[in-house]
Amino acid sequence: MSNNSVKTILALATGAAIGAGVGILFAPEKGSKTRVKIKDSYKDAEKDLKKKFDKLSSEVKTKLSSGKVDLEGSYEDLLSNLSYKTEDVISFLEIKLSELKDKNAKLQK
């Protein structure tokens, strides 16, 4: 989820909570009933934000763990490729060393 999406969700939730609070404050009811409604609205908004946060947290964890797996796979591929390249270099150097030994043996005769 992008940063803009998170900001939008947070702005909507905040706006909804403020709108509900203002609506309750201007309702023609007793103060005790109004306080109960405010408390209930706050709890509902809190539950809603917690659900959204948990969902976002889960999505981020999923993306991070899949990215970690991709990174680990790339690292292992890199090590494997390096191992093959190292073997190629060693083989090449062994061949060159053998050729140099042959040339040296011919020069010493």
Helices and strands as residue ranges (DSSP letters): H 3-25, H 31-108
